[in-house]
Amino acid sequence: MMHTHVLIYDGYVSFEIMLATYLMKTKGDIVTVGLTREPVRTYEDLLVMPSTSLEDIDAAEIDLLIIPGGDISGLLEHTHLAALVQALDAQERFIAAICSATDLLQHYGMLEDRYAVTNAATHIDDLVRVDRNLITARANGYADFAIELGRMLNIYKDEADLEETIQYFKYHRNG
């Protein structure tokens, strides 16, 4: 069973990760991780209770860490989060960052010599980029982000399953 952890923090944008968590849930559990165990308020003004706190998780238990975009200002100097993300990368665990979360990874020094997309990279047309264990995406690439995460983590039964997922979630076509 796959263990997907999702970082949640005040001001995170929930729509960017909803499809990704929906797809990852098909292969395992979703653990929401707060900076503390206190509820957080999303950008959309939803109140969300974390399953656990950042200090209570072990990197060895994480197969995938998803970091949504939003107001990352409170995360930039968070040394425990930086250490966790860098440890996951060193262990070649999967890390997924979308929108401003890509800027967070860049701030932590993790995108040097990596094939990545960030909000700051205005000359890049790609919505999503994959580099080994790392996937980065622009906010409007949320469907591609989720689909590529599924491909990276091998959740599709076969090519037909992948194609059906693309048609349904990206192009809104039934069957």
Secondary structure, DSSP 8 states (H G I E B T S, - for coil): -EEEEEEE-TTB-THHHHHHHHHHHTTEEEEEEESSSS-EE-TT--EE--SEEGGG--GGG-SEEEE--B-GGGTTT-HHHHHHHHHHHHTT-EEEEETHHHHHHHHTT--TT-----TT-TT---SEEEETTEEEE-GGGHHHHHHHHHHHTT--SSHHHHHHHHHHHTS----
